[in-house]
Amino acid sequence: MSGKRLVYGVNPVRELVGSRAGDVAVVYFSPRLLGGAAVELRRSCTDRRIAIEEREPKELDELVGAEARHQGVVAVAGEFPYAELEDLLDRLEGGPPALFVVLDGVQDPHNLGAIIRSAAVLGSGGVIIGRDRAAPVTPAAVKASAGATERVPVAQVTNLVRALETMKERGIWTVGAVSRQQPAPAPWQVDLAGPIALVLGSEGKGLRRLVDETCDLHVQIPMPGISLSLNVSVAAGVLLAEAVRQRSVQRSVQRSV
């Protein structure tokens, strides 16, 4: 199945069919997939002239892996359409301040998917990932994102430091998230209302040295509880939510002036 990818799960397939129907070759349904969601998805495929075939659950397990929670629906589509970083930056013209998420070596596709989902919910303009030593957008990442990979552009770059420099040249402040071992202000003590890129490191190791040194600012999420660290996807959600909060406050102030 070279050049093709599998998307599984009711929500991810629904998002794919709704946003990129032309990329979908066929959608396999388990005959045991019943209920309103299944009827709606089948109708959506029919309306968009997407081929539908029935497959037994065991066949779907063999297709995507027994551990994958396909929920009785699997789509065969074209390769994932990564965005170009320059295109993401060009879209900023005349719009709200940039809010990007940059991931330095996040290797768990479930973490990647969860971060993309948070980015979609909280209005990020895109997620930037490295090409090497990092999880690409896999079927597992798509499933973990609940289909948000079809809503938030994801750019895959060869050199993350160069990508950060490019964003800085466009007036975007790069804000690196660091662990409690590295002193830094809390997110609410830093201006996140302007054009920013939140930079988060890999599970366990955090930001690489060159990436860390390239960031304009650093923040640390206070953790006064037990001595544990936050999952990178949770940390991304916290930082995105704080950026959204600050922007909402700023808009309220501007309206009242």
C-alpha positions in Angstrom: 0.0 0.0 0.0 2.8 2.4 -1.0 1.8 6.0 -1.2 -1.4 5.3 0.8 -2.3 5.8 4.4 -4.9 4.3 6.7 -7.2 6.4 8.8 -9.4 4.6 11.3 -12.0 5.5 13.9 -15.4 7.1 13.4 -14.4 10.7 14.2 -11.1 10.7 12.2 -12.7 9.2 9.1 -15.6 11.6 9.4 -13.2 14.6 9.5 -11.2 13.1 6.5 -14.3 12.6 4.4 -15.6 16.0 5.3 -12.4 17.9 4.5 -10.5 15.8 1.9 -13.0 13.5 0.2 -11.0 13.5 -3.0 -8.1 11.9 -1.2 -10.2 8.9 -0.1 -10.0 5.8 -2.2 -12.4 3.6 -0.2 -13.9 3.4 3.3 -14.3 -0.1 4.9 -17.2 -0.6 7.3 -17.8 -3.4 9.7 -21.3 -4.8 9.3 -21.5 -4.6 13.1 -21.0 -0.8 13.0 -24.6 0.4 13.7 -26.2 3.5 15.0 -26.6 7.1 14.0 -22.9 7.8 13.6 -22.5 4.9 11.2 -25.5 5.8 9.1 -24.4 9.5 8.9 -20.9 8.5 7.9 -22.1 6.1 5.2 -24.4 8.7 3.9 -21.6 11.3 3.8 -19.4 8.8 1.8 -22.2 8.2 -0.6 -22.9 11.9 -1.1 -19.3 12.4 -1.9 -19.1 9.4 -4.2 -16.6 7.6 -2.0 -16.5 3.8 -2.5 -17.8 1.8 0.5 -17.0 -1.8 1.2 -17.9 -4.1 4.1 -15.2 -5.9 6.0 -15.5 -8.2 9.0 -13.9 -6.8 12.2 -11.1 -9.5 12.0 -10.2 -8.2 8.5 -10.0 -4.6 9.8 -7.8 -5.8 12.7 -5.4 -7.4 10.2 -5.4 -4.2 8.2 -4.6 -1.7 11.0 -3.3 -3.9 13.8 -5.3 -5.7 16.5 -4.3 -3.1 19.0 -5.8 -0.2 17.0 -9.2 0.9 18.1 -10.7 1.3 14.6 -14.4 1.2 15.8 -15.4 -0.7 12.7 -14.4 1.9 10.1 -11.1 2.3 8.1 -10.5 4.7 5.3 -7.7 4.2 2.7 -6.5 7.6 1.6 -3.5 9.3 0.0 -0.3 10.3 1.8 -0.7 12.8 4.6 -0.6 16.4 3.2 2.0 18.2 5.3 1.9 22.0 5.1 4.8 24.2 4.1 6.1 26.4 6.9 6.2 29.5 4.6 2.6 28.9 3.7 1.6 28.9 7.4 3.5 32.1 7.9 1.9 33.7 4.8 -1.6 33.0 6.2 -0.9 35.3 9.1 -1.3 38.4 7.0 -4.3 40.4 8.3 -5.3 37.7 10.8 -5.0 37.3 14.6 -1.5 37.0 16.2 0.3 33.8 15.4 -0.1 30.9 17.8 2.0 28.0 16.7 3.2 24.8 18.5 6.7 23.6 17.7 7.7 20.1 18.8 11.3 19.1 19.3 11.6 15.4 19.0 8.2 14.2 20.3 8.3 10.5 19.5 5.0 9.1 20.7 2.3 9.4 18.0 -0.4 9.4 20.7 1.3 12.5 22.2 1.5 14.1 18.8 -2.1 13.4 18.1 -3.2 14.8 21.5 -1.2 18.0 20.9 -2.8 18.5 17.5 -6.2 18.0 19.0 -5.5 20.7 21.7 -4.1 22.9 18.9 -7.4 22.6 17.0 -9.6 23.2 20.0 -7.6 26.2 21.2 -7.2 27.9 17.8 -3.5 27.3 17.0 -2.5 28.2 13.4 -0.4 25.1 13.0 2.0 22.5 14.5 5.6 22.3 13.3 7.5 19.0 13.8 11.0 17.8 12.8 11.5 15.3 10.0 14.1 13.2 12.0 13.9 11.6 15.4 10.3 12.6 15.8 6.9 11.0 15.3 5.3 11.8 11.9 1.5 11.9 11.4 0.7 8.2 11.6 -2.7 6.5 11.7 -2.2 6.3 15.5 -1.6 10.0 15.7 -4.7 10.7 13.6 -6.8 8.5 15.8 -5.4 10.2 19.0 -6.2 13.6 17.5 -9.9 12.6 16.9 -9.5 13.8 13.4 -8.0 17.1 14.2 -5.1 16.4 11.8 -7.6 17.3 9.1 -8.3 20.7 10.7 -4.9 21.9 11.9 -2.0 22.2 9.4 1.1 20.3 10.3 4.4 21.3 8.8 7.4 18.9 8.8 10.7 20.6 8.6 14.3 19.3 8.1 16.0 21.8 10.5 14.0 22.9 13.5 16.4 25.6 14.5 16.3 27.2 11.1 12.5 27.0 11.2 12.5 28.9 14.5 14.8 31.5 13.0 12.5 31.9 10.1 9.5 32.5 12.4 11.5 35.0 14.4 12.3 36.9 11.2 8.5 37.1 10.7 8.1 38.8 14.1 7.1 35.7 16.0 8.5 35.2 19.5 9.6 31.7 20.3 8.8 30.5 23.8 10.5 27.4 25.0 8.9 25.2 27.7 11.5 24.0 30.2 11.4 21.6 33.2 11.5 22.5 36.8 15.3 22.0 36.8 15.7 25.2 34.7 14.5 28.4 36.3 12.0 30.3 34.3 8.8 32.4 34.9 5.4 30.9 34.9 3.4 31.2 31.7 1.1 33.8 33.1 4.1 36.0 33.9 5.1 36.1 30.2 3.3 37.9 27.4 1.7 35.2 25.3 -0.9 37.5 23.7 1.3 38.5 20.9 2.5 36.4 17.9 4.2 33.4 19.5 5.4 29.9 18.8 5.3 27.5 21.8 8.3 25.2 21.7 8.1 21.9 23.6 10.7 19.2 23.8 10.7 15.4 23.7 9.4 13.0 26.3 12.0 12.7 29.0 14.8 14.8 27.5 13.0 18.1 26.8 14.5 20.7 24.4 17.7 20.0 22.7 20.5 22.5 23.5 20.5 24.4 20.2 16.7 24.6 20.1 16.7 25.8 23.7 19.3 28.5 22.9 17.3 29.7 19.9 14.2 30.4 21.9 13.6 34.1 22.7 11.9 33.3 26.1 11.4 30.4 28.4 8.5 29.4 30.6 8.0 26.8 33.3 4.7 25.4 34.4 4.6 25.5 38.2 4.1 22.1 39.7 3.7 22.4 43.4 2.3 18.9 43.8 4.1 15.6 44.0 7.4 15.2 42.2 6.2 14.2 38.8 6.5 15.9 35.4 3.6 16.7 33.0 3.1 14.7 29.9 4.2 16.8 26.9 0.7 16.8 25.5 -0.8 18.0 28.8 1.9 20.7 29.0 1.0 21.9 25.4 -2.6 22.1 26.4 -1.8 24.2 29.5 0.4 26.6 27.5 -2.1 27.0 24.7 -4.9 27.6 27.2 -2.9 30.3 28.9 -2.2 32.0 25.6 -5.9 31.9 24.7 -6.8 33.3 28.1 -4.3 36.2 27.8 -5.6 37.0 24.3 -9.2 37.0 25.5 -8.3 39.4 28.3 -6.5 41.7 25.9 -9.5 41.8 23.6 -11.8 42.6 26.5 -9.5 45.5 27.5 -9.4 46.8 24.0 -13.1 46.8 23.6 -13.6 48.7 26.9 -11.2 51.5 25.9 
